[in-house]
Amino acid sequence: MKTAADYRKHAEECRVLAKQLPEGEQRNQLLEMARTWDNLANDREQLVRRHPELDTSKDRTNPRAP
């Protein structure tokens, strides 16, 4: 599962792309996508606060032993 940091990275990528476009529909869509990614990051943070066992931001490369 993605982390809040992953979602925020996607949001920033959308903002960077939006800055490269002139005012218009495509730029607005990218900015809306950035807001959606930010909202997902906030939702994920709230979920992990309520359920710490879902925190995948810790060592994600260490597989669980059987």
All heavy atoms as TSV, in Angstrom:
chain	resi	resn	atom	element	x	y	z
A	1	MET	N	N	0.847	-1.178	0.000
A	1	MET	CA	C	0.000	0.000	0.000
A	1	MET	C	C	0.893	1.241	0.000
A	1	MET	O	O	1.935	1.275	0.636
A	1	MET	CB	C	-0.900	-0.015	1.225
A	1	MET	CG	C	-1.910	1.114	1.222
A	1	MET	SD	S	-3.149	0.989	2.524
A	1	MET	CE	C	-4.162	-0.305	1.841
A	2	LYS	N	N	0.468	2.254	-0.688
A	2	LYS	CA	C	1.242	3.490	-0.766
A	2	LYS	C	C	1.180	4.249	0.553
A	2	LYS	O	O	0.237	4.142	1.309
A	2	LYS	CB	C	0.703	4.366	-1.891
A	2	LYS	CG	C	0.997	3.805	-3.268
A	2	LYS	CD	C	0.743	4.849	-4.316
A	2	LYS	CE	C	1.081	4.335	-5.672
A	2	LYS	NZ	N	2.445	4.613	-6.077
A	3	THR	N	N	2.215	5.036	0.773
A	3	THR	CA	C	2.269	5.860	1.978
A	3	THR	C	C	1.797	7.277	1.647
A	3	THR	O	O	1.687	7.662	0.469
A	3	THR	CB	C	3.715	5.943	2.503
A	3	THR	OG1	O	4.516	6.623	1.528
A	3	THR	CG2	C	4.292	4.564	2.784
A	4	ALA	N	N	1.566	8.053	2.676
A	4	ALA	CA	C	1.200	9.459	2.482
A	4	ALA	C	C	2.307	10.184	1.722
A	4	ALA	O	O	2.031	11.024	0.863
A	4	ALA	CB	C	0.934	10.129	3.827
A	5	ALA	N	N	3.551	9.842	1.998
A	5	ALA	CA	C	4.679	10.469	1.292
A	5	ALA	C	C	4.631	10.150	-0.202
A	5	ALA	O	O	4.933	11.014	-1.036
A	5	ALA	CB	C	5.998	10.011	1.893
A	6	ASP	N	N	4.235	8.927	-0.541
A	6	ASP	CA	C	4.091	8.565	-1.958
A	6	ASP	C	C	3.035	9.440	-2.626
A	6	ASP	O	O	3.235	9.940	-3.731
A	6	ASP	CB	C	3.685	7.097	-2.109
A	6	ASP	CG	C	4.751	6.122	-1.659
A	6	ASP	OD1	O	5.950	6.436	-1.802
A	6	ASP	OD2	O	4.379	5.041	-1.162
A	7	TYR	N	N	1.905	9.604	-1.947
A	7	TYR	CA	C	0.821	10.424	-2.500
A	7	TYR	C	C	1.268	11.878	-2.655
A	7	TYR	O	O	0.973	12.523	-3.660
A	7	TYR	CB	C	-0.417	10.357	-1.615
A	7	TYR	CG	C	-1.080	8.995	-1.572
A	7	TYR	CD1	C	-1.561	8.479	-0.377
A	7	TYR	CD2	C	-1.245	8.227	-2.711
A	7	TYR	CE1	C	-2.189	7.247	-0.320
A	7	TYR	CE2	C	-1.858	6.986	-2.668
A	7	TYR	CZ	C	-2.336	6.503	-1.480
A	7	TYR	OH	O	-2.949	5.284	-1.429
A	8	ARG	N	N	1.997	12.386	-1.678
A	8	ARG	CA	C	2.468	13.773	-1.763
A	8	ARG	C	C	3.480	13.948	-2.903
A	8	ARG	O	O	3.515	14.988	-3.551
A	8	ARG	CB	C	3.073	14.210	-0.440
A	8	ARG	CG	C	2.034	14.336	0.648
A	8	ARG	CD	C	2.504	15.109	1.839
A	8	ARG	NE	N	1.655	14.898	2.992
A	8	ARG	CZ	C	0.406	15.318	3.121
A	8	ARG	NH1	N	-0.165	15.970	2.136
A	8	ARG	NH2	N	-0.289	15.081	4.217
A	9	LYS	N	N	4.260	12.921	-3.161
A	9	LYS	CA	C	5.197	12.975	-4.283
A	9	LYS	C	C	4.426	13.088	-5.599
A	9	LYS	O	O	4.791	13.869	-6.475
A	9	LYS	CB	C	6.079	11.735	-4.280
A	9	LYS	CG	C	7.087	11.715	-5.398
A	9	LYS	CD	C	7.947	10.471	-5.348
A	9	LYS	CE	C	8.859	10.449	-6.570
A	9	LYS	NZ	N	9.487	9.155	-6.767
A	10	HIS	N	N	3.369	12.310	-5.744
A	10	HIS	CA	C	2.540	12.400	-6.948
A	10	HIS	C	C	1.933	13.800	-7.084
A	10	HIS	O	O	1.873	14.354	-8.191
A	10	HIS	CB	C	1.420	11.361	-6.918
A	10	HIS	CG	C	1.896	9.947	-7.042
A	10	HIS	ND1	N	2.800	9.519	-7.984
A	10	HIS	CD2	C	1.566	8.848	-6.323
A	10	HIS	CE1	C	3.014	8.229	-7.847
A	10	HIS	NE2	N	2.281	7.791	-6.844
A	11	ALA	N	N	1.494	14.358	-5.973
A	11	ALA	CA	C	0.913	15.702	-6.000
A	11	ALA	C	C	1.933	16.717	-6.490
A	11	ALA	O	O	1.628	17.571	-7.332
A	11	ALA	CB	C	0.397	16.084	-4.611
A	12	GLU	N	N	3.149	16.611	-5.985
A	12	GLU	CA	C	4.196	17.549	-6.393
A	12	GLU	C	C	4.526	17.386	-7.874
A	12	GLU	O	O	4.748	18.374	-8.575
A	12	GLU	CB	C	5.446	17.365	-5.530
A	12	GLU	CG	C	6.552	18.341	-5.842
A	12	GLU	CD	C	6.145	19.801	-5.717
A	12	GLU	OE1	O	5.209	20.122	-4.966
A	12	GLU	OE2	O	6.772	20.645	-6.395
A	13	GLU	N	N	4.551	16.163	-8.349
A	13	GLU	CA	C	4.804	15.926	-9.769
A	13	GLU	C	C	3.735	16.600	-10.632
A	13	GLU	O	O	4.052	17.188	-11.678
A	13	GLU	CB	C	4.858	14.425	-10.062
A	13	GLU	CG	C	6.079	13.741	-9.478
A	13	GLU	CD	C	6.001	12.225	-9.526
A	13	GLU	OE1	O	4.937	11.664	-9.873
A	13	GLU	OE2	O	7.016	11.585	-9.190
A	14	CYS	N	N	2.487	16.523	-10.199
A	14	CYS	CA	C	1.403	17.188	-10.933
A	14	CYS	C	C	1.598	18.702	-10.938
A	14	CYS	O	O	1.394	19.356	-11.970
A	14	CYS	CB	C	0.043	16.847	-10.323
A	14	CYS	SG	S	-0.482	15.145	-10.611
A	15	ARG	N	N	2.008	19.261	-9.805
A	15	ARG	CA	C	2.221	20.712	-9.734
A	15	ARG	C	C	3.383	21.148	-10.630
A	15	ARG	O	O	3.313	22.183	-11.292
A	15	ARG	CB	C	2.445	21.151	-8.292
A	15	ARG	CG	C	1.155	21.214	-7.487
A	15	ARG	CD	C	1.370	21.860	-6.125
A	15	ARG	NE	N	1.975	20.933	-5.187
A	15	ARG	CZ	C	1.300	20.055	-4.460
A	15	ARG	NH1	N	-0.007	19.999	-4.543
A	15	ARG	NH2	N	1.935	19.256	-3.624
A	16	VAL	N	N	4.437	20.346	-10.662
A	16	VAL	CA	C	5.586	20.666	-11.528
A	16	VAL	C	C	5.151	20.661	-12.989
A	16	VAL	O	O	5.488	21.573	-13.750
A	16	VAL	CB	C	6.746	19.666	-11.281
A	16	VAL	CG1	C	7.806	19.771	-12.365
A	16	VAL	CG2	C	7.357	19.898	-9.913
A	17	LEU	N	N	4.398	19.651	-13.369
A	17	LEU	CA	C	3.914	19.595	-14.755
A	17	LEU	C	C	2.984	20.761	-15.065
A	17	LEU	O	O	3.053	21.350	-16.150
A	17	LEU	CB	C	3.193	18.267	-15.003
A	17	LEU	CG	C	4.074	17.025	-15.067
A	17	LEU	CD1	C	3.214	15.763	-15.112
A	17	LEU	CD2	C	5.000	17.080	-16.271
A	18	ALA	N	N	2.120	21.097	-14.117
A	18	ALA	CA	C	1.170	22.189	-14.329
A	18	ALA	C	C	1.892	23.510	-14.565
A	18	ALA	O	O	1.453	24.318	-15.392
A	18	ALA	CB	C	0.222	22.309	-13.134
A	19	LYS	N	N	3.002	23.722	-13.884
A	19	LYS	CA	C	3.760	24.972	-14.051
A	19	LYS	C	C	4.329	25.102	-15.459
A	19	LYS	O	O	4.631	26.206	-15.902
A	19	LYS	CB	C	4.899	25.042	-13.031
A	19	LYS	CG	C	4.439	25.316	-11.631
A	19	LYS	CD	C	5.619	25.358	-10.679
A	19	LYS	CE	C	5.141	25.528	-9.253
A	19	LYS	NZ	N	6.259	25.527	-8.300
A	20	GLN	N	N	4.475	23.990	-16.144
A	20	GLN	CA	C	5.043	24.004	-17.487
A	20	GLN	C	C	3.996	24.299	-18.563
A	20	GLN	O	O	4.354	24.467	-19.732
A	20	GLN	CB	C	5.718	22.663	-17.781
A	20	GLN	CG	C	6.866	22.361	-16.846
A	20	GLN	CD	C	7.415	20.959	-17.032
A	20	GLN	OE1	O	7.174	20.308	-18.038
A	20	GLN	NE2	N	8.171	20.491	-16.037
A	21	LEU	N	N	2.745	24.341	-18.168
A	21	LEU	CA	C	1.665	24.555	-19.127
A	21	LEU	C	C	1.092	25.961	-18.997
A	21	LEU	O	O	1.089	26.537	-17.912
A	21	LEU	CB	C	0.537	23.543	-18.882
A	21	LEU	CG	C	0.879	22.076	-19.132
A	21	LEU	CD1	C	-0.279	21.189	-18.688
A	21	LEU	CD2	C	1.193	21.850	-20.598
A	22	PRO	N	N	0.577	26.496	-20.102
A	22	PRO	CA	C	-0.101	27.787	-20.015
A	22	PRO	C	C	-1.441	27.623	-19.301
A	22	PRO	O	O	-1.941	26.503	-19.140
A	22	PRO	CB	C	-0.307	28.169	-21.487
A	22	PRO	CG	C	-0.316	26.868	-22.222
A	22	PRO	CD	C	0.596	25.947	-21.451
A	23	GLU	N	N	-1.990	28.748	-18.854
A	23	GLU	CA	C	-3.324	28.718	-18.235
A	23	GLU	C	C	-4.270	27.981	-19.169
A	23	GLU	O	O	-4.216	28.149	-20.384
A	23	GLU	CB	C	-3.830	30.147	-18.018
A	23	GLU	CG	C	-3.045	30.942	-17.003
A	23	GLU	CD	C	-3.364	30.544	-15.584
A	23	GLU	OE1	O	-4.493	30.100	-15.306
A	23	GLU	OE2	O	-2.457	30.666	-14.742
A	24	GLY	N	N	-5.126	27.150	-18.591
A	24	GLY	CA	C	-6.083	26.428	-19.423
A	24	GLY	C	C	-6.541	25.145	-18.767
A	24	GLY	O	O	-6.183	24.837	-17.624
A	25	GLU	N	N	-7.309	24.387	-19.523
A	25	GLU	CA	C	-7.948	23.176	-19.002
A	25	GLU	C	C	-6.929	22.131	-18.548
A	25	GLU	O	O	-7.086	21.538	-17.471
A	25	GLU	CB	C	-8.879	22.587	-20.058
A	25	GLU	CG	C	-9.698	21.427	-19.563
A	25	GLU	CD	C	-10.631	21.770	-18.402
A	25	GLU	OE1	O	-11.057	22.933	-18.291
A	25	GLU	OE2	O	-10.931	20.854	-17.617
A	26	GLN	N	N	-5.897	21.895	-19.318
A	26	GLN	CA	C	-4.917	20.874	-18.929
A	26	GLN	C	C	-4.208	21.244	-17.633
A	26	GLN	O	O	-4.016	20.393	-16.761
A	26	GLN	CB	C	-3.895	20.660	-20.045
A	26	GLN	CG	C	-4.468	19.949	-21.242
A	26	GLN	CD	C	-3.450	19.763	-22.337
A	26	GLN	OE1	O	-2.528	20.577	-22.488
A	26	GLN	NE2	N	-3.590	18.700	-23.111
A	27	ARG	N	N	-3.842	22.493	-17.520
A	27	ARG	CA	C	-3.190	22.948	-16.283
A	27	ARG	C	C	-4.143	22.794	-15.097
A	27	ARG	O	O	-3.744	22.308	-14.034
A	27	ARG	CB	C	-2.756	24.403	-16.426
A	27	ARG	CG	C	-2.007	24.912	-15.224
A	27	ARG	CD	C	-1.522	26.314	-15.448
A	27	ARG	NE	N	-0.700	26.751	-14.330
A	27	ARG	CZ	C	-0.069	27.878	-14.290
A	27	ARG	NH1	N	-0.122	28.712	-15.307
A	27	ARG	NH2	N	0.645	28.207	-13.234
A	28	ASN	N	N	-5.392	23.187	-15.294
A	28	ASN	CA	C	-6.389	23.063	-14.226
A	28	ASN	C	C	-6.589	21.603	-13.819
A	28	ASN	O	O	-6.742	21.303	-12.634
A	28	ASN	CB	C	-7.718	23.678	-14.658
A	28	ASN	CG	C	-7.635	25.183	-14.806
A	28	ASN	OD1	O	-6.735	25.828	-14.254
A	28	ASN	ND2	N	-8.557	25.753	-15.552
A	29	GLN	N	N	-6.587	20.706	-14.792
A	29	GLN	CA	C	-6.756	19.280	-14.484
A	29	GLN	C	C	-5.583	18.757	-13.656
A	29	GLN	O	O	-5.777	17.982	-12.710
A	29	GLN	CB	C	-6.909	18.475	-15.768
A	29	GLN	CG	C	-8.248	18.669	-16.434
A	29	GLN	CD	C	-8.353	17.942	-17.765
A	29	GLN	OE1	O	-7.361	17.529	-18.348
A	29	GLN	NE2	N	-9.575	17.799	-18.250
A	30	LEU	N	N	-4.371	19.172	-14.010
A	30	LEU	CA	C	-3.205	18.739	-13.231
A	30	LEU	C	C	-3.250	19.292	-11.809
A	30	LEU	O	O	-2.905	18.588	-10.854
A	30	LEU	CB	C	-1.913	19.164	-13.924
A	30	LEU	CG	C	-1.504	18.289	-15.106
A	30	LEU	CD1	C	-0.423	18.977	-15.926
A	30	LEU	CD2	C	-1.027	16.932	-14.629
A	31	LEU	N	N	-3.684	20.521	-11.657
A	31	LEU	CA	C	-3.793	21.095	-10.309
A	31	LEU	C	C	-4.884	20.392	-9.503
A	31	LEU	O	O	-4.723	20.176	-8.295
A	31	LEU	CB	C	-4.040	22.597	-10.400
A	31	LEU	CG	C	-2.870	23.394	-10.973
A	31	LEU	CD1	C	-3.265	24.859	-11.185
A	31	LEU	CD2	C	-1.641	23.282	-10.087
A	32	GLU	N	N	-5.955	20.005	-10.173
A	32	GLU	CA	C	-7.008	19.241	-9.490
A	32	GLU	C	C	-6.482	17.866	-9.088
A	32	GLU	O	O	-6.782	17.367	-7.996
A	32	GLU	CB	C	-8.236	19.104	-10.390
A	32	GLU	CG	C	-9.378	18.342	-9.757
A	32	GLU	CD	C	-9.919	18.988	-8.487
A	32	GLU	OE1	O	-9.853	20.227	-8.352
A	32	GLU	OE2	O	-10.423	18.243	-7.621
A	33	MET	N	N	-5.694	17.247	-9.946
A	33	MET	CA	C	-5.080	15.959	-9.603
A	33	MET	C	C	-4.161	16.113	-8.392
A	33	MET	O	O	-4.146	15.246	-7.509
A	33	MET	CB	C	-4.297	15.408	-10.797
A	33	MET	CG	C	-5.178	14.905	-11.915
A	33	MET	SD	S	-4.246	14.456	-13.396
A	33	MET	CE	C	-3.214	13.148	-12.786
A	34	ALA	N	N	-3.412	17.199	-8.338
A	34	ALA	CA	C	-2.534	17.447	-7.192
A	34	ALA	C	C	-3.351	17.553	-5.911
A	34	ALA	O	O	-2.970	16.990	-4.877
A	34	ALA	CB	C	-1.710	18.712	-7.419
A	35	ARG	N	N	-4.464	18.263	-5.970
A	35	ARG	CA	C	-5.324	18.381	-4.784
A	35	ARG	C	C	-5.868	17.009	-4.364
A	35	ARG	O	O	-5.935	16.701	-3.172
A	35	ARG	CB	C	-6.478	19.351	-5.054
A	35	ARG	CG	C	-6.071	20.807	-5.001
A	35	ARG	CD	C	-7.265	21.750	-5.055
A	35	ARG	NE	N	-7.905	21.757	-6.364
A	35	ARG	CZ	C	-7.511	22.518	-7.395
A	35	ARG	NH1	N	-6.485	23.323	-7.275
A	35	ARG	NH2	N	-8.155	22.464	-8.541
A	36	THR	N	N	-6.208	16.197	-5.341
A	36	THR	CA	C	-6.714	14.851	-5.035
A	36	THR	C	C	-5.630	14.008	-4.364
A	36	THR	O	O	-5.890	13.332	-3.358
A	36	THR	CB	C	-7.212	14.168	-6.315
A	36	THR	OG1	O	-8.287	14.937	-6.870
A	36	THR	CG2	C	-7.698	12.748	-6.043
A	37	TRP	N	N	-4.398	14.060	-4.885
A	37	TRP	CA	C	-3.292	13.328	-4.261
A	37	TRP	C	C	-3.050	13.829	-2.841
A	37	TRP	O	O	-2.808	13.036	-1.928
A	37	TRP	CB	C	-2.013	13.449	-5.080
A	37	TRP	CG	C	-1.978	12.599	-6.320
A	37	TRP	CD1	C	-1.890	13.021	-7.609
A	37	TRP	CD2	C	-2.015	11.160	-6.381
A	37	TRP	NE1	N	-1.870	11.943	-8.467
A	37	TRP	CE2	C	-1.936	10.786	-7.744
A	37	TRP	CE3	C	-2.098	10.157	-5.418
A	37	TRP	CZ2	C	-1.946	9.452	-8.161
A	37	TRP	CZ3	C	-2.114	8.829	-5.829
A	37	TRP	CH2	C	-2.042	8.494	-7.187
A	38	ASP	N	N	-3.114	15.153	-2.642
A	38	ASP	CA	C	-2.938	15.705	-1.292
A	38	ASP	C	C	-4.033	15.207	-0.349
A	38	ASP	O	O	-3.755	14.873	0.807
A	38	ASP	CB	C	-2.936	17.234	-1.328
A	38	ASP	CG	C	-1.635	17.814	-1.857
A	38	ASP	OD1	O	-0.570	17.173	-1.691
A	38	ASP	OD2	O	-1.672	18.916	-2.427
A	39	ASN	N	N	-5.258	15.153	-0.850
A	39	ASN	CA	C	-6.366	14.645	-0.025
A	39	ASN	C	C	-6.149	13.179	0.331
A	39	ASN	O	O	-6.404	12.766	1.473
A	39	ASN	CB	C	-7.699	14.830	-0.744
A	39	ASN	CG	C	-8.133	16.270	-0.802
A	39	ASN	OD1	O	-7.715	17.098	0.005
A	39	ASN	ND2	N	-8.970	16.599	-1.769
A	40	LEU	N	N	-5.680	12.399	-0.633
A	40	LEU	CA	C	-5.387	10.993	-0.348
A	40	LEU	C	C	-4.288	10.863	0.701
A	40	LEU	O	O	-4.359	9.998	1.580
A	40	LEU	CB	C	-4.975	10.269	-1.630
A	40	LEU	CG	C	-6.106	9.972	-2.614
A	40	LEU	CD1	C	-5.537	9.519	-3.954
A	40	LEU	CD2	C	-7.045	8.920	-2.038
A	41	ALA	N	N	-3.278	11.723	0.622
A	41	ALA	CA	C	-2.203	11.703	1.625
A	41	ALA	C	C	-2.762	12.014	3.007
A	41	ALA	O	O	-2.423	11.330	3.990
A	41	ALA	CB	C	-1.119	12.715	1.242
A	42	ASN	N	N	-3.615	13.013	3.095
A	42	ASN	CA	C	-4.224	13.362	4.390
A	42	ASN	C	C	-5.071	12.213	4.915
A	42	ASN	O	O	-5.009	11.883	6.108
A	42	ASN	CB	C	-5.064	14.631	4.260
A	42	ASN	CG	C	-4.218	15.852	3.995
A	42	ASN	OD1	O	-3.038	15.893	4.337
A	42	ASN	ND2	N	-4.809	16.858	3.378
A	43	ASP	N	N	-5.858	11.597	4.037
A	43	ASP	CA	C	-6.690	10.466	4.443
A	43	ASP	C	C	-5.835	9.310	4.947
A	43	ASP	O	O	-6.148	8.675	5.950
A	43	ASP	CB	C	-7.559	9.982	3.280
A	43	ASP	CG	C	-8.654	10.961	2.899
A	43	ASP	OD1	O	-8.904	11.924	3.660
A	43	ASP	OD2	O	-9.254	10.772	1.820
A	44	ARG	N	N	-4.735	9.039	4.241
A	44	ARG	CA	C	-3.843	7.945	4.635
A	44	ARG	C	C	-3.214	8.216	6.005
A	44	ARG	O	O	-3.135	7.326	6.847
A	44	ARG	CB	C	-2.751	7.766	3.567
A	44	ARG	CG	C	-1.766	6.689	3.868
A	44	ARG	CD	C	-2.368	5.326	3.755
A	44	ARG	NE	N	-1.339	4.342	4.089
A	44	ARG	CZ	C	-1.591	3.137	4.517
A	44	ARG	NH1	N	-2.833	2.730	4.628
A	44	ARG	NH2	N	-0.625	2.315	4.805
A	45	GLU	N	N	-2.797	9.464	6.226
A	45	GLU	CA	C	-2.222	9.817	7.528
A	45	GLU	C	C	-3.230	9.619	8.654
A	45	GLU	O	O	-2.883	9.098	9.711
A	45	GLU	CB	C	-1.728	11.257	7.511
A	45	GLU	CG	C	-0.459	11.437	6.716
A	45	GLU	CD	C	-0.043	12.879	6.564
A	45	GLU	OE1	O	-0.889	13.791	6.754
A	45	GLU	OE2	O	1.135	13.107	6.246
A	46	GLN	N	N	-4.461	10.016	8.426
A	46	GLN	CA	C	-5.499	9.843	9.451
A	46	GLN	C	C	-5.761	8.369	9.707
A	46	GLN	O	O	-5.918	7.947	10.861
A	46	GLN	CB	C	-6.782	10.545	9.020
A	46	GLN	CG	C	-6.679	12.050	9.041
A	46	GLN	CD	C	-7.934	12.724	8.518
A	46	GLN	OE1	O	-8.968	12.088	8.330
A	46	GLN	NE2	N	-7.849	14.016	8.275
A	47	LEU	N	N	-5.789	7.570	8.649
A	47	LEU	CA	C	-6.023	6.139	8.796
A	47	LEU	C	C	-4.907	5.486	9.606
A	47	LEU	O	O	-5.171	4.695	10.521
A	47	LEU	CB	C	-6.122	5.484	7.413
A	47	LEU	CG	C	-6.333	3.978	7.399
A	47	LEU	CD1	C	-7.690	3.617	8.008
A	47	LEU	CD2	C	-6.202	3.439	5.993
A	48	VAL	N	N	-3.660	5.839	9.311
A	48	VAL	CA	C	-2.522	5.251	10.027
A	48	VAL	C	C	-2.513	5.702	11.485
A	48	VAL	O	O	-2.140	4.931	12.373
A	48	VAL	CB	C	-1.193	5.583	9.310
A	48	VAL	CG1	C	0.007	5.234	10.164
A	48	VAL	CG2	C	-1.126	4.852	7.977
A	49	ARG	N	N	-2.952	6.936	11.749
A	49	ARG	CA	C	-3.033	7.385	13.152
A	49	ARG	C	C	-4.040	6.533	13.931
A	49	ARG	O	O	-3.804	6.196	15.084
A	49	ARG	CB	C	-3.430	8.860	13.221
A	49	ARG	CG	C	-2.250	9.801	13.132
A	49	ARG	CD	C	-2.596	11.200	13.600
A	49	ARG	NE	N	-3.483	11.890	12.691
A	49	ARG	CZ	C	-3.084	12.587	11.616
A	49	ARG	NH1	N	-1.803	12.681	11.330
A	49	ARG	NH2	N	-3.955	13.188	10.851
A	50	ARG	N	N	-5.142	6.181	13.276
A	50	ARG	CA	C	-6.156	5.356	13.943
A	50	ARG	C	C	-5.764	3.879	13.993
A	50	ARG	O	O	-6.176	3.155	14.900
A	50	ARG	CB	C	-7.506	5.507	13.232
A	50	ARG	CG	C	-8.177	6.845	13.453
A	50	ARG	CD	C	-9.620	6.866	12.988
A	50	ARG	NE	N	-9.813	6.378	11.637
A	50	ARG	CZ	C	-9.776	7.121	10.528
A	50	ARG	NH1	N	-9.546	8.411	10.605
A	50	ARG	NH2	N	-9.967	6.580	9.347
A	51	HIS	N	N	-4.982	3.452	12.994
A	51	HIS	CA	C	-4.593	2.044	12.883
A	51	HIS	C	C	-3.098	1.953	12.573
A	51	HIS	O	O	-2.700	1.720	11.430
A	51	HIS	CB	C	-5.397	1.343	11.778
A	51	HIS	CG	C	-6.871	1.396	11.988
A	51	HIS	ND1	N	-7.521	0.538	12.839
A	51	HIS	CD2	C	-7.814	2.224	11.475
A	51	HIS	CE1	C	-8.814	0.833	12.835
A	51	HIS	NE2	N	-9.012	1.845	12.020
A	52	PRO	N	N	-2.254	2.129	13.580
A	52	PRO	CA	C	-0.792	2.145	13.360
A	52	PRO	C	C	-0.258	0.886	12.690
A	52	PRO	O	O	0.783	0.924	12.040
A	52	PRO	CB	C	-0.211	2.301	14.758
A	52	PRO	CG	C	-1.328	2.722	15.634
A	52	PRO	CD	C	-2.605	2.338	14.973
A	53	GLU	N	N	-0.954	-0.209	12.821
A	53	GLU	CA	C	-0.490	-1.458	12.206
A	53	GLU	C	C	-0.493	-1.377	10.668
A	53	GLU	O	O	0.140	-2.200	9.998
A	53	GLU	CB	C	-1.346	-2.650	12.681
A	53	GLU	CG	C	-2.773	-2.671	12.160
A	53	GLU	CD	C	-3.763	-1.834	12.976
A	53	GLU	OE1	O	-3.337	-1.059	13.855
A	53	GLU	OE2	O	-4.980	-1.969	12.726
A	54	LEU	N	N	-1.175	-0.377	10.127
A	54	LEU	CA	C	-1.209	-0.199	8.674
A	54	LEU	C	C	-0.072	0.671	8.154
A	54	LEU	O	O	0.027	0.909	6.947
A	54	LEU	CB	C	-2.549	0.431	8.257
A	54	LEU	CG	C	-3.794	-0.386	8.553
A	54	LEU	CD1	C	-5.045	0.387	8.191
A	54	LEU	CD2	C	-3.746	-1.716	7.829
A	55	ASP	N	N	0.786	1.120	9.040
A	55	ASP	CA	C	1.877	2.001	8.640
A	55	ASP	C	C	2.906	1.221	7.827
A	55	ASP	O	O	3.653	0.415	8.360
A	55	ASP	CB	C	2.529	2.624	9.870
A	55	ASP	CG	C	3.554	3.682	9.532
A	55	ASP	OD1	O	3.788	3.932	8.327
A	55	ASP	OD2	O	4.113	4.268	10.472
A	56	THR	N	N	2.933	1.492	6.531
A	56	THR	CA	C	3.880	0.833	5.639
A	56	THR	C	C	5.085	1.713	5.357
A	56	THR	O	O	5.932	1.366	4.530
A	56	THR	CB	C	3.209	0.448	4.311
A	56	THR	OG1	O	2.697	1.629	3.701
A	56	THR	CG2	C	2.109	-0.562	4.530
A	57	SER	N	N	5.197	2.838	6.039
A	57	SER	CA	C	6.320	3.738	5.802
A	57	SER	C	C	7.587	3.259	6.493
A	57	SER	O	O	8.672	3.722	6.172
A	57	SER	CB	C	5.989	5.158	6.268
A	57	SER	OG	O	5.863	5.196	7.675
A	58	LYS	N	N	7.434	2.336	7.406
A	58	LYS	CA	C	8.608	1.762	8.063
A	58	LYS	C	C	9.371	0.931	7.039
A	58	LYS	O	O	9.067	0.939	5.874
A	58	LYS	CB	C	8.165	0.893	9.245
A	58	LYS	CG	C	7.243	1.590	10.220
A	58	LYS	CD	C	8.004	2.475	11.159
A	58	LYS	CE	C	7.115	2.920	12.281
A	58	LYS	NZ	N	6.582	4.202	12.248
A	59	ASP	N	N	10.324	0.166	7.449
A	59	ASP	CA	C	11.177	-0.621	6.564
A	59	ASP	C	C	10.342	-1.470	5.600
A	59	ASP	O	O	9.911	-2.557	5.935
A	59	ASP	CB	C	12.106	-1.508	7.388
A	59	ASP	CG	C	13.113	-2.236	6.535
A	59	ASP	OD1	O	13.202	-1.971	5.327
A	59	ASP	OD2	O	13.806	-3.082	7.105
A	60	ARG	N	N	10.153	-0.940	4.401
A	60	ARG	CA	C	9.318	-1.625	3.403
A	60	ARG	C	C	10.089	-2.689	2.653
A	60	ARG	O	O	9.499	-3.454	1.905
A	60	ARG	CB	C	8.745	-0.612	2.425
A	60	ARG	CG	C	7.759	0.301	3.095
A	60	ARG	CD	C	7.374	1.517	2.360
A	60	ARG	NE	N	7.233	1.384	0.929
A	60	ARG	CZ	C	6.712	2.305	0.165
A	60	ARG	NH1	N	6.265	3.417	0.677
A	60	ARG	NH2	N	6.636	2.146	-1.136
A	61	THR	N	N	11.404	-2.773	2.840
A	61	THR	CA	C	12.205	-3.757	2.114
A	61	THR	C	C	12.404	-5.035	2.915
A	61	THR	O	O	12.918	-6.016	2.405
A	61	THR	CB	C	13.586	-3.187	1.748
A	61	THR	OG1	O	14.258	-2.843	2.957
A	61	THR	CG2	C	13.450	-1.959	0.865
A	62	ASN	N	N	12.009	-5.042	4.172
A	62	ASN	CA	C	12.213	-6.185	5.052
A	62	ASN	C	C	10.977	-7.083	5.022
A	62	ASN	O	O	9.996	-6.797	5.682
A	62	ASN	CB	C	12.500	-5.695	6.473
A	62	ASN	CG	C	12.866	-6.843	7.391
A	62	ASN	OD1	O	13.107	-7.957	6.930
A	62	ASN	ND2	N	12.896	-6.570	8.675
A	63	PRO	N	N	11.014	-8.182	4.280
A	63	PRO	CA	C	9.846	-9.063	4.239
A	63	PRO	C	C	9.631	-9.745	5.582
A	63	PRO	O	O	10.578	-9.986	6.322
A	63	PRO	CB	C	10.198	-10.079	3.139
A	63	PRO	CG	C	11.676	-10.050	3.059
A	63	PRO	CD	C	12.109	-8.664	3.482
A	64	ARG	N	N	8.402	-10.056	5.861
A	64	ARG	CA	C	8.080	-10.739	7.116
A	64	ARG	C	C	8.558	-12.183	7.062
A	64	ARG	O	O	8.406	-12.876	6.059
A	64	ARG	CB	C	6.575	-10.716	7.363
A	64	ARG	CG	C	6.057	-9.358	7.646
A	64	ARG	CD	C	4.589	-9.424	7.954
A	64	ARG	NE	N	4.069	-8.087	8.207
A	64	ARG	CZ	C	2.810	-7.844	8.400
A	64	ARG	NH1	N	1.924	-8.800	8.374
A	64	ARG	NH2	N	2.406	-6.619	8.623
A	65	ALA	N	N	9.091	-12.632	8.149
A	65	ALA	CA	C	9.523	-14.029	8.221
A	65	ALA	C	C	8.301	-14.905	8.464
A	65	ALA	O	O	7.381	-14.520	9.171
A	65	ALA	CB	C	10.530	-14.193	9.363
A	66	PRO	N	N	8.281	-16.104	7.890
A	66	PRO	CA	C	7.117	-17.005	8.083
A	66	PRO	C	C	6.996	-17.501	9.495
A	66	PRO	O	O	7.832	-17.527	10.283
A	66	PRO	CB	C	7.388	-18.172	7.129
A	66	PRO	CG	C	8.777	-18.031	6.652
A	66	PRO	CD	C	9.274	-16.658	7.029
